[in-house]
Amino acid sequence: MAEQGNQTATAVTRTDFPALKLRSRGKVRDIYEVDGRILLVATDRISAFDVVLPNGIPNKGKVLTGLSRFWFEYMERIVPNHVIATDVERYPRAAAAYLDTLRDRSMLVKKAEPYPVECVVRGYLAGSAVKEYRQNQSVCGIKLPAGLRESEKLPEPIFTPATKAETGHDINITRKEMANRIGEEKTKLLIEKSLAIFNAASAYALSRGLILSDTKFEFGEYDGQTILIDELLTPDSSRYWLAGTYEVGKPQTNFDKQYVRDYLETLDWDKTPPGPALPPDVVARTEEKYKQAYKLITGKDLQ
């Protein structure tokens, strides 16, 4: 498959499609333009501490694509999205030579203009929010009740926008700063839609034995309409916990790359490129976590 994608073992860590226009490569996605539309290809690359690691996680890109497809369809009643097709047989003729690589790990989407903000919704006190809360009794400037413990459910979900960073961590901003960037009307709309999606996803996830702790959304504009873009409610953009083992007052087991981070913390590595290769057992365990998240959410095994 040299002409379609370079693979390490069974992990697709890079795609090369000469007949298509490459727009950019992100930490996970290779983004192409074809016939005025965008082709999002989810590779199996994995990053930790903002460093892309040399070996990927087999099937990770398929999990991300499958879950995004599921959630985009589920949330259409709340907000339209950018998906045109996920069936490779419906892709433009220019992509025909690459369908084996594209199958199940790509989406043909509208060429929307992204809003320059990340729409983050938090339902629980977790991650970086724990440290800020202990210092200021607030999260991203939003005052919270006293006495909350790590992993505790917030009185109600909170919206905490951030700037989109090409490299490094996103930077939290205030609602006012968000309005200065995209306008007050669009800010209100994105907050309303983000909270509605989060609440719907939380209820569904709980019915599947999962707690949705927090997530981030991206929106864009297409033909004058605000639509959901990028990925949606995947383990890479969201923090999921098993409801059956949930316990307030301590960190929870996540369905994301936390297993990889925990392994890397045991190494003598300064968290700058190049990153260390992951051993087979860490790769296998991480792949299993992604597949487990897919099955719990969709009710199906990853094909």
C-alpha atoms as a printed R data frame, in Angstrom:
    type eleno elety resid chain resno       x      y      z
1   ATOM     1    CA   MET     A     1   0.000  0.000  0.000
2   ATOM     2    CA   ALA     A     2   2.978  2.305 -0.509
3   ATOM     3    CA   GLU     A     3   1.048  4.407 -2.997
4   ATOM     4    CA   GLN     A     4  -1.855  4.882 -0.597
5   ATOM     5    CA   GLY     A     5  -0.431  5.096  2.910
6   ATOM     6    CA   ASN     A     6   2.764  4.354  4.783
7   ATOM     7    CA   GLN     A     7   2.096  1.834  7.520
8   ATOM     8    CA   THR     A     8   3.941  0.756 10.631
9   ATOM     9    CA   ALA     A     9   2.685 -2.765 11.371
10  ATOM    10    CA   THR     A    10  -1.051 -2.271 10.862
11  ATOM    11    CA   ALA     A    11  -1.119  1.380 11.907
12  ATOM    12    CA   VAL     A    12  -1.609  3.998  9.184
13  ATOM    13    CA   THR     A    13   0.606  6.823 10.409
14  ATOM    14    CA   ARG     A    14   0.723  8.854  7.206
15  ATOM    15    CA   THR     A    15  -1.158  9.074  3.927
16  ATOM    16    CA   ASP     A    16   0.221 10.188  0.580
17  ATOM    17    CA   PHE     A    17  -2.315 10.757 -2.195
18  ATOM    18    CA   PRO     A    18  -0.497 12.394 -5.141
19  ATOM    19    CA   ALA     A    19  -3.686 12.993 -7.125
20  ATOM    20    CA   LEU     A    20  -5.222 15.031 -4.290
21  ATOM    21    CA   LYS     A    21  -4.249 18.449 -2.945
22  ATOM    22    CA   LEU     A    22  -2.807 18.172  0.561
23  ATOM    23    CA   ARG     A    23  -3.886 21.154  2.670
24  ATOM    24    CA   SER     A    24  -2.262 20.217  5.964
25  ATOM    25    CA   ARG     A    25  -1.294 17.478  8.391
26  ATOM    26    CA   GLY     A    26  -2.472 17.771 11.985
27  ATOM    27    CA   LYS     A    27  -1.538 15.667 14.956
28  ATOM    28    CA   VAL     A    28  -3.975 12.998 13.786
29  ATOM    29    CA   ARG     A    29  -5.631 14.090 10.537
30  ATOM    30    CA   ASP     A    30  -4.326 14.493  7.014
31  ATOM    31    CA   ILE     A    31  -6.500 17.064  5.268
32  ATOM    32    CA   TYR     A    32  -6.964 17.097  1.494
33  ATOM    33    CA   GLU     A    33  -9.012 19.237 -0.864
34  ATOM    34    CA   VAL     A    34 -10.859 17.618 -3.763
35  ATOM    35    CA   ASP     A    35 -13.420 19.197 -6.104
36  ATOM    36    CA   GLY     A    36 -13.954 22.151 -3.771
37  ATOM    37    CA   ARG     A    37 -14.620 19.920 -0.801
38  ATOM    38    CA   ILE     A    38 -12.495 18.717  2.100
39  ATOM    39    CA   LEU     A    39 -11.391 15.128  2.670
40  ATOM    40    CA   LEU     A    40 -10.616 14.497  6.337
41  ATOM    41    CA   VAL     A    41  -8.472 11.401  6.838
42  ATOM    42    CA   ALA     A    42  -8.036 10.148 10.401
43  ATOM    43    CA   THR     A    43  -4.679  8.394 10.635
44  ATOM    44    CA   ASP     A    44  -3.590  6.189 13.531
45  ATOM    45    CA   ARG     A    45  -1.102  8.777 14.787
46  ATOM    46    CA   ILE     A    46  -1.125  9.454 18.497
47  ATOM    47    CA   SER     A    47   0.313 12.415 20.357
48  ATOM    48    CA   ALA     A    48   1.079 12.955 24.007
49  ATOM    49    CA   PHE     A    49   2.261 16.145 25.678
50  ATOM    50    CA   ASP     A    50   1.841 17.790 22.245
51  ATOM    51    CA   VAL     A    51   4.413 15.473 20.644
52  ATOM    52    CA   VAL     A    52   3.390 13.054 17.880
53  ATOM    53    CA   LEU     A    53   4.861  9.661 18.735
54  ATOM    54    CA   PRO     A    54   6.729  7.591 16.130
55  ATOM    55    CA   ASN     A    55   4.387  4.615 16.099
56  ATOM    56    CA   GLY     A    56   0.621  4.742 15.872
57  ATOM    57    CA   ILE     A    57  -2.303  2.881 17.414
58  ATOM    58    CA   PRO     A    58  -3.882  0.456 14.906
59  ATOM    59    CA   ASN     A    59  -7.527  1.257 14.089
60  ATOM    60    CA   LYS     A    60  -7.514  4.490 16.111
61  ATOM    61    CA   GLY     A    61  -8.441  6.518 13.037
62  ATOM    62    CA   LYS     A    62 -11.331  4.182 12.289
63  ATOM    63    CA   VAL     A    63 -12.635  4.574 15.843
64  ATOM    64    CA   LEU     A    64 -12.462  8.367 15.624
65  ATOM    65    CA   THR     A    65 -14.221  8.401 12.242
66  ATOM    66    CA   GLY     A    66 -16.866  5.869 13.255
67  ATOM    67    CA   LEU     A    67 -17.724  7.691 16.459
68  ATOM    68    CA   SER     A    68 -17.806 11.088 14.760
69  ATOM    69    CA   ARG     A    69 -20.149  9.677 12.104
70  ATOM    70    CA   PHE     A    70 -22.402  8.222 14.816
71  ATOM    71    CA   TRP     A    71 -22.542 11.451 16.817
72  ATOM    72    CA   PHE     A    72 -22.995 13.757 13.799
73  ATOM    73    CA   GLU     A    73 -26.057 11.745 12.800
74  ATOM    74    CA   TYR     A    74 -27.341 11.676 16.387
75  ATOM    75    CA   MET     A    75 -27.011 15.467 16.816
76  ATOM    76    CA   GLU     A    76 -28.503 16.534 13.474
77  ATOM    77    CA   ARG     A    77 -31.740 17.414 15.266
78  ATOM    78    CA   ILE     A    78 -29.801 20.013 17.289
79  ATOM    79    CA   VAL     A    79 -27.403 21.478 14.729
80  ATOM    80    CA   PRO     A    80 -26.436 20.694 11.111
81  ATOM    81    CA   ASN     A    81 -22.916 19.443 10.373
82  ATOM    82    CA   HIS     A    82 -20.304 19.408  7.624
83  ATOM    83    CA   VAL     A    83 -20.553 15.746  6.551
84  ATOM    84    CA   ILE     A    84 -21.260 15.093  2.865
85  ATOM    85    CA   ALA     A    85 -20.338 11.406  2.691
86  ATOM    86    CA   THR     A    86 -18.518  8.701  4.634
87  ATOM    87    CA   ASP     A    87 -19.135  5.950  2.065
88  ATOM    88    CA   VAL     A    88 -15.980  5.950 -0.072
89  ATOM    89    CA   GLU     A    89 -17.964  4.758 -3.091
90  ATOM    90    CA   ARG     A    90 -19.557  8.234 -3.138
91  ATOM    91    CA   TYR     A    91 -16.227 10.082 -3.145
92  ATOM    92    CA   PRO     A    92 -15.039 12.075 -6.184
93  ATOM    93    CA   ARG     A    93 -13.321 10.138 -8.959
94  ATOM    94    CA   ALA     A    94  -9.953 11.699 -8.073
95  ATOM    95    CA   ALA     A    95  -9.923  9.644 -4.854
96  ATOM    96    CA   ALA     A    96 -10.702  6.337 -6.570
97  ATOM    97    CA   ALA     A    97  -7.131  5.012 -6.403
98  ATOM    98    CA   TYR     A    98  -7.018  5.424 -2.627
99  ATOM    99    CA   LEU     A    99 -10.290  3.895 -1.457
100 ATOM   100    CA   ASP     A   100  -8.680  0.985  0.426
101 ATOM   101    CA   THR     A   101  -6.874  3.419  2.707
102 ATOM   102    CA   LEU     A   102  -9.771  5.863  2.924
103 ATOM   103    CA   ARG     A   103 -12.421  3.281  3.800
104 ATOM   104    CA   ASP     A   104 -13.779  3.701  7.374
105 ATOM   105    CA   ARG     A   105 -11.215  6.353  8.310
106 ATOM   106    CA   SER     A   106 -12.281  9.359  6.254
107 ATOM   107    CA   MET     A   107 -15.117 11.815  5.712
108 ATOM   108    CA   LEU     A   108 -15.883 14.016  2.727
109 ATOM   109    CA   VAL     A   109 -17.048 17.310  4.214
110 ATOM   110    CA   LYS     A   110 -18.130 20.827  3.298
111 ATOM   111    CA   LYS     A   111 -15.453 23.481  3.001
112 ATOM   112    CA   ALA     A   112 -16.636 25.580  5.929
113 ATOM   113    CA   GLU     A   113 -14.910 28.603  7.426
114 ATOM   114    CA   PRO     A   114 -13.983 27.588 11.011
115 ATOM   115    CA   TYR     A   115 -14.713 29.938 13.882
116 ATOM   116    CA   PRO     A   116 -11.432 30.732 15.711
117 ATOM   117    CA   VAL     A   117 -12.567 29.272 19.037
118 ATOM   118    CA   GLU     A   118 -12.875 25.902 20.745
119 ATOM   119    CA   CYS     A   119 -16.236 25.375 22.428
120 ATOM   120    CA   VAL     A   120 -15.471 23.460 25.617
121 ATOM   121    CA   VAL     A   121 -18.213 22.156 27.915
122 ATOM   122    CA   ARG     A   122 -17.416 20.705 31.342
123 ATOM   123    CA   GLY     A   123 -19.845 18.694 33.417
124 ATOM   124    CA   TYR     A   124 -17.408 17.480 36.075
125 ATOM   125    CA   LEU     A   125 -14.384 18.820 37.922
126 ATOM   126    CA   ALA     A   126 -11.544 17.068 36.134
127 ATOM   127    CA   GLY     A   127  -8.210 17.528 34.394
128 ATOM   128    CA   SER     A   128  -6.628 20.982 34.446
129 ATOM   129    CA   ALA     A   129  -9.790 22.388 36.052
130 ATOM   130    CA   VAL     A   130  -8.958 20.683 39.369
131 ATOM   131    CA   LYS     A   131  -5.817 22.745 39.974
132 ATOM   132    CA   GLU     A   132  -7.501 26.022 39.062
133 ATOM   133    CA   TYR     A   133 -10.493 25.275 41.277
134 ATOM   134    CA   ARG     A   134  -8.263 24.516 44.273
135 ATOM   135    CA   GLN     A   135  -6.473 27.802 43.788
136 ATOM   136    CA   ASN     A   136  -9.385 30.103 42.961
137 ATOM   137    CA   GLN     A   137 -12.618 28.160 43.518
138 ATOM   138    CA   SER     A   138 -13.328 28.829 39.850
139 ATOM   139    CA   VAL     A   139 -12.802 27.230 36.432
140 ATOM   140    CA   CYS     A   140 -11.879 29.486 33.526
141 ATOM   141    CA   GLY     A   141 -13.105 32.437 35.563
142 ATOM   142    CA   ILE     A   142 -16.479 30.851 36.373
143 ATOM   143    CA   LYS     A   143 -17.084 30.822 40.127
144 ATOM   144    CA   LEU     A   144 -18.120 27.436 41.526
145 ATOM   145    CA   PRO     A   145 -19.492 26.318 44.910
146 ATOM   146    CA   ALA     A   146 -17.003 25.605 47.690
147 ATOM   147    CA   GLY     A   147 -16.145 22.050 48.695
148 ATOM   148    CA   LEU     A   148 -16.197 20.340 45.301
149 ATOM   149    CA   ARG     A   149 -13.938 17.291 45.065
150 ATOM   150    CA   GLU     A   150 -12.001 15.954 42.091
151 ATOM   151    CA   SER     A   151 -14.267 14.237 39.539
152 ATOM   152    CA   GLU     A   152 -17.387 15.620 41.221
153 ATOM   153    CA   LYS     A   153 -20.349 16.563 39.064
154 ATOM   154    CA   LEU     A   154 -20.794 20.320 38.702
155 ATOM   155    CA   PRO     A   155 -24.148 21.880 39.665
156 ATOM   156    CA   GLU     A   156 -24.687 22.371 35.936
157 ATOM   157    CA   PRO     A   157 -22.458 22.095 32.856
158 ATOM   158    CA   ILE     A   158 -20.284 25.143 32.206
159 ATOM   159    CA   PHE     A   159 -19.107 26.584 28.885
160 ATOM   160    CA   THR     A   160 -15.411 27.498 28.859
161 ATOM   161    CA   PRO     A   161 -14.167 28.686 25.447
162 ATOM   162    CA   ALA     A   162 -10.562 28.500 24.307
163 ATOM   163    CA   THR     A   163  -8.478 29.678 21.403
164 ATOM   164    CA   LYS     A   164  -7.458 27.140 18.806
165 ATOM   165    CA   ALA     A   165  -3.705 26.632 18.885
166 ATOM   166    CA   GLU     A   166  -1.823 25.173 15.917
167 ATOM   167    CA   THR     A   167   0.842 23.911 18.290
168 ATOM   168    CA   GLY     A   168   0.838 23.451 22.037
169 ATOM   169    CA   HIS     A   169  -2.151 23.681 24.350
170 ATOM   170    CA   ASP     A   170  -5.269 25.697 23.626
171 ATOM   171    CA   ILE     A   171  -5.586 28.837 25.736
172 ATOM   172    CA   ASN     A   172  -8.706 29.464 27.806
173 ATOM   173    CA   ILE     A   173 -10.489 32.735 27.121
174 ATOM   174    CA   THR     A   174 -13.504 34.472 28.623
175 ATOM   175    CA   ARG     A   175 -16.947 34.660 27.074
176 ATOM   176    CA   LYS     A   176 -16.302 38.376 26.465
177 ATOM   177    CA   GLU     A   177 -13.088 37.600 24.596
178 ATOM   178    CA   MET     A   178 -14.971 35.052 22.521
179 ATOM   179    CA   ALA     A   179 -17.601 37.668 21.649
180 ATOM   180    CA   ASN     A   180 -14.854 40.080 20.637
181 ATOM   181    CA   ARG     A   181 -13.582 37.468 18.172
182 ATOM   182    CA   ILE     A   182 -16.806 36.235 16.578
183 ATOM   183    CA   GLY     A   183 -19.519 38.618 17.739
184 ATOM   184    CA   GLU     A   184 -22.132 38.505 20.498
185 ATOM   185    CA   GLU     A   185 -24.853 36.846 18.422
186 ATOM   186    CA   LYS     A   186 -22.664 33.958 17.272
187 ATOM   187    CA   THR     A   187 -21.275 33.561 20.798
188 ATOM   188    CA   LYS     A   188 -24.785 33.118 22.209
189 ATOM   189    CA   LEU     A   189 -25.634 30.622 19.465
190 ATOM   190    CA   LEU     A   190 -22.495 28.524 20.016
191 ATOM   191    CA   ILE     A   191 -23.027 28.449 23.775
192 ATOM   192    CA   GLU     A   192 -26.652 27.385 23.334
193 ATOM   193    CA   LYS     A   193 -25.802 24.660 20.806
194 ATOM   194    CA   SER     A   194 -22.763 23.414 22.742
195 ATOM   195    CA   LEU     A   195 -24.737 22.966 25.959
196 ATOM   196    CA   ALA     A   196 -27.607 21.287 24.098
197 ATOM   197    CA   ILE     A   197 -25.229 18.816 22.424
198 ATOM   198    CA   PHE     A   198 -23.435 18.125 25.697
199 ATOM   199    CA   ASN     A   199 -26.671 17.453 27.577
200 ATOM   200    CA   ALA     A   200 -27.988 15.140 24.842
201 ATOM   201    CA   ALA     A   201 -24.673 13.286 24.619
202 ATOM   202    CA   SER     A   202 -24.428 12.971 28.408
203 ATOM   203    CA   ALA     A   203 -27.874 11.408 28.663
204 ATOM   204    CA   TYR     A   204 -27.156  8.965 25.852
205 ATOM   205    CA   ALA     A   205 -23.693  8.069 27.165
206 ATOM   206    CA   LEU     A   206 -25.102  7.365 30.624
207 ATOM   207    CA   SER     A   207 -27.633  4.984 29.087
208 ATOM   208    CA   ARG     A   208 -24.602  3.125 27.671
209 ATOM   209    CA   GLY     A   209 -22.764  3.006 31.006
210 ATOM   210    CA   LEU     A   210 -20.504  5.982 30.376
211 ATOM   211    CA   ILE     A   211 -20.123  9.386 32.010
212 ATOM   212    CA   LEU     A   212 -19.232 12.277 29.694
213 ATOM   213    CA   SER     A   213 -17.045 14.481 31.855
214 ATOM   214    CA   ASP     A   214 -16.127 17.159 29.333
215 ATOM   215    CA   THR     A   215 -15.680 17.682 25.618
216 ATOM   216    CA   LYS     A   216 -14.877 20.289 23.005
217 ATOM   217    CA   PHE     A   217 -16.673 21.196 19.806
218 ATOM   218    CA   GLU     A   218 -15.717 23.118 16.701
219 ATOM   219    CA   PHE     A   219 -18.147 25.122 14.617
220 ATOM   220    CA   GLY     A   220 -17.823 26.863 11.293
221 ATOM   221    CA   GLU     A   221 -19.833 28.822  8.774
222 ATOM   222    CA   TYR     A   222 -21.016 27.452  5.428
223 ATOM   223    CA   ASP     A   223 -23.375 29.322  3.088
224 ATOM   224    CA   GLY     A   224 -24.210 31.697  5.920
225 ATOM   225    CA   GLN     A   225 -25.180 28.868  8.286
226 ATOM   226    CA   THR     A   226 -23.435 27.785 11.493
227 ATOM   227    CA   ILE     A   227 -22.568 24.082 11.371
228 ATOM   228    CA   LEU     A   228 -20.639 21.525 13.430
229 ATOM   229    CA   ILE     A   229 -17.251 20.628 11.951
230 ATOM   230    CA   ASP     A   230 -14.096 18.599 12.710
231 ATOM   231    CA   GLU     A   231 -14.686 15.528 14.921
232 ATOM   232    CA   LEU     A   232 -17.431 15.038 17.480
233 ATOM   233    CA   LEU     A   233 -17.474 13.419 20.923
234 ATOM   234    CA   THR     A   234 -14.561 11.048 20.301
235 ATOM   235    CA   PRO     A   235 -12.137  9.852 23.006
236 ATOM   236    CA   ASP     A   236  -9.614 12.337 21.553
237 ATOM   237    CA   SER     A   237 -11.904 15.330 22.050
238 ATOM   238    CA   SER     A   238 -13.838 14.127 25.105
239 ATOM   239    CA   ARG     A   239 -13.276 12.662 28.531
240 ATOM   240    CA   TYR     A   240 -15.384  9.535 29.107
241 ATOM   241    CA   TRP     A   241 -15.507  7.527 32.342
242 ATOM   242    CA   LEU     A   242 -17.037  4.152 33.147
243 ATOM   243    CA   ALA     A   243 -20.139  4.835 35.224
244 ATOM   244    CA   GLY     A   244 -19.789  1.521 37.055
245 ATOM   245    CA   THR     A   245 -16.394  2.398 38.555
246 ATOM   246    CA   TYR     A   246 -16.981  6.135 39.022
247 ATOM   247    CA   GLU     A   247 -15.936  7.416 42.423
248 ATOM   248    CA   VAL     A   248 -15.749 11.039 43.542
249 ATOM   249    CA   GLY     A   249 -12.529 12.336 45.069
250 ATOM   250    CA   LYS     A   250  -9.938 10.827 42.742
251 ATOM   251    CA   PRO     A   251  -8.999 10.661 39.043
252 ATOM   252    CA   GLN     A   252 -11.065  8.291 36.906
253 ATOM   253    CA   THR     A   253 -10.080  5.824 34.202
254 ATOM   254    CA   ASN     A   254 -10.390  7.579 30.839
255 ATOM   255    CA   PHE     A   255 -11.112  6.169 27.375
256 ATOM   256    CA   ASP     A   256  -8.391  8.196 25.741
257 ATOM   257    CA   LYS     A   257  -4.621  8.221 25.563
258 ATOM   258    CA   GLN     A   258  -4.169  8.459 29.340
259 ATOM   259    CA   TYR     A   259  -2.709  4.951 29.260
260 ATOM   260    CA   VAL     A   260  -0.009  6.236 26.894
261 ATOM   261    CA   ARG     A   261   0.643  9.310 29.043
262 ATOM   262    CA   ASP     A   262   0.979  7.188 32.163
263 ATOM   263    CA   TYR     A   263   3.570  4.983 30.434
264 ATOM   264    CA   LEU     A   264   5.532  7.990 29.158
265 ATOM   265    CA   GLU     A   265   5.639  9.466 32.655
266 ATOM   266    CA   THR     A   266   7.722  6.449 33.730
267 ATOM   267    CA   LEU     A   267  10.434  7.273 31.161
268 ATOM   268    CA   ASP     A   268  13.384  9.626 31.310
269 ATOM   269    CA   TRP     A   269  11.969 11.817 28.541
270 ATOM   270    CA   ASP     A   270  11.791 15.612 28.601
271 ATOM   271    CA   LYS     A   271   8.522 15.728 26.602
272 ATOM   272    CA   THR     A   272  10.108 17.379 23.586
273 ATOM   273    CA   PRO     A   273  10.425 15.898 20.066
274 ATOM   274    CA   PRO     A   274  11.287 13.302 19.067
275 ATOM   275    CA   GLY     A   275   8.980 11.192 21.185
276 ATOM   276    CA   PRO     A   276   9.840  7.646 22.253
277 ATOM   277    CA   ALA     A   277   8.384  4.621 20.479
278 ATOM   278    CA   LEU     A   278   5.653  2.802 22.356
279 ATOM   279    CA   PRO     A   279   6.210 -0.871 23.238
280 ATOM   280    CA   PRO     A   280   3.782 -3.438 21.765
281 ATOM   281    CA   ASP     A   281   1.888 -3.997 25.015
282 ATOM   282    CA   VAL     A   282   1.149 -0.277 25.433
283 ATOM   283    CA   VAL     A   283   0.042 -0.051 21.788
284 ATOM   284    CA   ALA     A   284  -2.237 -3.090 22.168
285 ATOM   285    CA   ARG     A   285  -3.764 -1.850 25.421
286 ATOM   286    CA   THR     A   286  -4.422  1.589 23.988
287 ATOM   287    CA   GLU     A   287  -6.020  0.139 20.851
288 ATOM   288    CA   GLU     A   288  -8.288 -1.932 23.064
289 ATOM   289    CA   LYS     A   289  -9.369  1.172 25.014
290 ATOM   290    CA   TYR     A   290 -10.374  2.968 21.826
291 ATOM   291    CA   LYS     A   291 -12.275 -0.076 20.544
292 ATOM   292    CA   GLN     A   292 -14.026 -0.453 23.895
293 ATOM   293    CA   ALA     A   293 -15.214  3.157 23.742
294 ATOM   294    CA   TYR     A   294 -16.549  2.555 20.232
295 ATOM   295    CA   LYS     A   295 -18.504 -0.526 21.276
296 ATOM   296    CA   LEU     A   296 -19.934  1.032 24.429
297 ATOM   297    CA   ILE     A   297 -21.179  4.088 22.547
298 ATOM   298    CA   THR     A   298 -22.420  2.493 19.319
299 ATOM   299    CA   GLY     A   299 -23.331 -0.955 20.645
300 ATOM   300    CA   LYS     A   300 -21.290 -2.531 17.832
301 ATOM   301    CA   ASP     A   301 -17.829 -3.997 17.469
302 ATOM   302    CA   LEU     A   302 -15.465 -2.063 15.240
303 ATOM   303    CA   GLN     A   303 -15.397 -3.802 11.861
